[in-house]
């Protein structure tokens, strides 16, 4: 999430989704912590794609926000697994946001069934060796990652 570029949209999305965890890069951490603390957002964990800098650790500690990395999150998940939460076809898998070019961006929840349908379509048109990642398969994405087909293909 490029919070530095558009804090208003970030605030809108974080408020609407009531996100507890945010993935970002170091350049956005200070602004993100400012948004969380000044708007009482429920974010309790920030996962950085980068190495943790001491100044960011201190800032997060001062606001009782856990700051971690992806490798540390993976290790924690392996060390302390939590029970699987059963999903139904109607359960929300992801929320896609409209661009908001003509109005306020809107969050569109996509259900598990939407993702399964998209994956089924992709599986029906691609050869099985690509789907099973055999050989040296490559994937070229033309749609923005936020698009449902990119979420199914990646």
C-alpha positions as CSV (number, residue, x, y, z in Angstrom):
1,X,0.0,0.0,0.0
2,X,1.6,3.3,-1.1
3,X,0.4,5.4,1.9
4,X,2.8,8.2,1.2
5,X,1.2,8.8,-2.2
6,X,-2.4,8.9,-0.9
7,X,-3.1,9.0,2.8
8,X,-6.8,9.8,2.3
9,X,-7.5,6.7,0.3
10,X,-5.4,4.6,2.7
11,X,-7.4,6.0,5.7
12,X,-10.7,5.3,3.8
13,X,-9.7,1.7,3.1
14,X,-8.3,1.0,6.5
15,X,-11.4,2.5,8.2
16,X,-13.8,0.6,5.9
17,X,-12.2,-2.8,6.2
18,X,-11.2,-2.5,9.9
19,X,-7.9,-4.2,8.9
20,X,-5.9,-5.6,11.8
21,X,-2.7,-6.2,9.8
22,X,-1.1,-4.1,7.1
23,X,1.7,-5.1,4.7
24,X,3.9,-2.2,3.5
25,X,7.5,-1.0,2.9
26,X,9.7,1.0,5.3
27,X,9.1,4.3,3.5
28,X,5.4,4.2,4.6
29,X,5.7,3.1,8.2
30,X,5.9,6.5,9.9
31,X,2.9,7.8,7.9
32,X,1.0,4.6,8.6
33,X,1.6,4.7,12.3
34,X,0.5,8.4,12.3
35,X,-2.8,7.4,10.6
36,X,-3.4,4.5,13.0
37,X,-2.8,6.5,16.1
38,X,-4.5,9.8,15.0
39,X,-7.7,7.9,13.8
40,X,-7.8,5.1,16.3
41,X,-7.6,2.5,13.6
42,X,-7.7,-1.2,14.7
43,X,-4.4,-2.0,13.0
44,X,-2.2,-4.0,15.5
45,X,0.4,-5.5,13.2
46,X,2.5,-3.9,10.5
47,X,4.4,-6.3,8.3
48,X,7.3,-4.7,6.4
49,X,8.7,-6.1,3.2
50,X,12.1,-4.7,4.2
51,X,14.5,-5.2,7.2
52,X,13.2,-3.5,10.3
53,X,14.9,-0.2,11.1
54,X,15.4,0.7,14.8
55,X,13.5,4.0,14.4
56,X,10.5,2.2,13.0
57,X,10.6,-0.4,15.8
58,X,10.7,2.4,18.4
59,X,7.8,4.2,16.8
60,X,5.7,1.1,16.6
61,X,6.6,0.1,20.2
62,X,5.5,3.6,21.4
63,X,2.0,2.9,19.8
64,X,1.7,-0.7,20.9
65,X,1.9,-1.9,17.3
66,X,3.7,-5.1,16.5
67,X,6.3,-4.6,13.7
68,X,7.5,-7.7,11.9
69,X,8.8,-9.0,8.6
70,X,7.4,-11.6,6.2
71,X,10.0,-14.2,7.2
72,X,9.3,-13.6,10.9
73,X,5.6,-13.9,10.2
74,X,6.0,-17.2,8.4
75,X,8.2,-18.6,11.2
76,X,5.6,-17.5,13.9
77,X,2.9,-19.2,11.9
78,X,4.9,-22.4,11.8
79,X,5.8,-22.2,15.5
80,X,2.3,-21.3,16.7
81,X,-0.3,-22.6,14.3
82,X,-3.8,-21.4,14.9
83,X,-7.0,-23.4,14.2
84,X,-8.2,-23.3,10.6
85,X,-11.3,-21.1,10.2
86,X,-13.8,-22.9,8.1
87,X,-14.9,-21.1,4.9
88,X,-18.0,-21.3,2.8
89,X,-18.5,-20.4,-0.8
90,X,-20.1,-17.1,0.5
91,X,-17.2,-16.2,2.8
92,X,-15.3,-13.1,1.8
93,X,-11.9,-14.0,0.2
94,X,-10.8,-10.5,-0.7
95,X,-12.0,-6.9,-1.2
96,X,-11.3,-5.2,-4.4
97,X,-11.6,-1.4,-4.5
98,X,-12.8,0.6,-7.4
99,X,-10.5,3.4,-8.6
100,X,-12.8,6.1,-7.3
101,X,-12.2,8.2,-10.5
102,X,-15.8,9.3,-10.7
103,X,-16.8,9.0,-7.0
104,X,-15.5,7.7,-3.6
105,X,-13.8,4.3,-4.1
106,X,-16.1,1.4,-3.3
107,X,-15.0,-1.9,-1.7
108,X,-16.4,-4.8,-3.5
109,X,-16.2,-8.0,-1.5
110,X,-15.3,-11.1,-3.5
111,X,-16.5,-14.4,-2.2
112,X,-14.5,-17.7,-2.0
113,X,-16.8,-18.9,-4.9
114,X,-15.6,-16.0,-7.1
115,X,-12.0,-17.0,-6.7
116,X,-12.7,-20.7,-7.3
117,X,-14.7,-19.8,-10.4
118,X,-11.8,-17.7,-11.7
119,X,-9.2,-20.4,-10.9
120,X,-11.4,-23.0,-12.6
121,X,-11.6,-20.9,-15.8
122,X,-7.8,-20.3,-15.8
123,X,-7.3,-24.1,-15.3
124,X,-9.6,-24.9,-18.2
125,X,-7.7,-22.7,-20.7
126,X,-4.1,-23.3,-19.7
127,X,-2.2,-26.6,-20.3
128,X,-1.8,-28.8,-17.2
129,X,2.0,-28.5,-17.3
130,X,1.7,-24.7,-16.7
131,X,-0.9,-25.1,-14.0
132,X,1.3,-27.6,-12.2
133,X,4.4,-25.4,-12.7
134,X,6.3,-28.1,-14.6
135,X,9.2,-27.0,-16.7
136,X,10.0,-23.3,-17.2
137,X,6.5,-21.8,-17.3
138,X,6.2,-18.1,-17.4
139,X,3.3,-15.8,-16.7
140,X,2.9,-12.3,-18.1
141,X,0.2,-10.2,-16.4
142,X,-1.5,-7.5,-18.4
143,X,-4.2,-6.5,-15.8
144,X,-3.5,-4.6,-12.6
145,X,-2.9,-7.0,-9.7
146,X,-6.1,-5.8,-8.0
147,X,-8.2,-7.2,-10.8
148,X,-9.9,-10.5,-10.0
149,X,-8.1,-12.4,-12.8
150,X,-4.7,-11.3,-11.6
151,X,-5.6,-12.5,-8.1
152,X,-6.5,-15.9,-9.5
153,X,-3.6,-16.2,-11.9
154,X,-0.7,-15.2,-9.6
